[in-house]
Amino acid sequence: MRLVVCDDHRLLLEALAVSLRARGHDVVDLCTTPEAGLEAVTRHQPDVCLLDLHFPEGTSLQALRAMVARCPDTRVVVFSAAADPQAVSGALALGAAGYLLKSMSMEEICEMLDHAARGQVAVEPGLLRQAFLPPSAQDPLWVLRFLTDREWDALRCITRGMSTDQIARQLGVRRSTARTHVQNLLHKLGVHSRLEAAALMADHAAEEDWPARLRS
């Protein structure tokens, strides 16, 4: 994975680069300002940019917006010390591919960066729920509003007990693509298996919760 890392703390920046490179990643640039990060992303077109949220001059949200607009193939992942649900929802609304906490281990950070590179939402599920679900709400299906059409299709296949090969044939895609849709779906639902996803829908979903085109 080709990476640009942007953080105003030079020691943290260099430590991240060493750890990422030791795990086989290609860190193509290190930047200490959002402006330099934007220039580096535009020049290198990396797979992922890990972008600190807070800088001495303010947040990096303007740079985030510009990165997403200029380099749509680069997944921008926000990096922050604060587990702030509003910051998560704001960053995702601007096009961020994820929101990671500086308290995470390097293994967790690398796993989340892999999620982002594969097109998945790289946010810890509990924090993602806090970002989009009011604290008083008790709807276990709240995340359905964020599913893509393909993820809905994969979910219907899962509830019918289809294998990955069967899902690929049903959707008319490659097996690897079908597997990616399933992985994205499970991550958004906050479950660990297809069985859990099917059980969630069986226990809580009514017919009207499905898109009209998928209703029995």
Long-range contacts (C-beta under 8 A, 24 or more apart in sequence): 1-25, 1-26, 1-47, 1-48, 1-113, 1-114, 1-117, 2-26, 2-28, 2-44, 2-46, 2-47, 2-48, 3-27, 3-28, 3-46, 3-47, 3-48, 3-49, 3-50, 3-113, 4-28, 4-29, 4-30, 4-31, 4-37, 4-40, 4-41, 4-44, 4-46, 4-48, 4-49, 4-50, 5-29, 5-30, 5-31, 5-49, 5-50, 6-30, 6-31, 6-32, 6-33, 6-34, 6-36, 6-37, 6-40, 6-49, 6-50, 6-51, 6-52, 6-60, 6-63, 7-32, 7-50, 7-52, 7-79, 8-32, 8-33, 8-52, 8-55, 8-56, 9-52, 12-102, 16-50, 19-106, 20-110, 23-106, 23-110, 25-110, 25-113, 33-57, 34-60, 34-62, 34-63, 34-64, 35-63, 37-63, 37-67, 38-63, 38-66, 38-67, 38-70, 41-67, 41-70, 41-71, 41-74, 41-76, 42-67, 42-70, 42-71, 45-71, 45-73, 45-74, 46-74, 47-74, 47-75, 47-117, 48-74, 48-75, 48-76, 48-77, 48-97, 48-113, 48-116, 48-117, 49-74, 49-75, 49-76, 49-77, 50-77, 50-79, 50-100, 50-113, 51-76, 51-77, 51-78, 51-79, 52-78, 52-79, 52-80, 53-78, 53-79, 53-80, 53-82, 53-87, 53-91, 54-80, 54-81, 61-90, 61-91, 61-94, 64-91, 64-94, 64-95, 64-96, 65-94, 65-95, 68-94, 68-95, 68-96, 75-116, 75-117, 75-119, 75-122, 77-112, 77-113, 77-116, 77-122, 83-127, 85-127, 85-130, 85-131, 86-131, 88-123, 88-127, 88-128, 88-130, 88-131, 89-131, 89-132, 92-121, 92-123, 92-131, 97-121, 97-122, 98-122, 98-123, 99-123, 99-127, 101-127, 115-187, 118-180, 118-183, 119-180, 119-184, 120-183, 120-184, 120-187, 121-184, 121-187, 121-188, 125-187, 125-190, 126-190, 128-190, 129-190, 140-200, 140-204, 141-200, 141-201, 141-204, 141-205, 141-209, 143-188, 143-189, 143-190, 144-205, 144-209, 146-188, 147-185, 147-188, 148-184, 149-211, 150-181, 151-181, 151-184, 151-185, 151-188, 152-210, 152-211, 152-214, 153-181, 153-214, 154-178, 154-181, 154-182, 154-185, 155-185, 155-197, 155-201, 156-210, 156-214, 158-182, 158-185, 158-194, 158-197, 158-198, 159-197, 159-198, 159-201, 159-202, 161-198
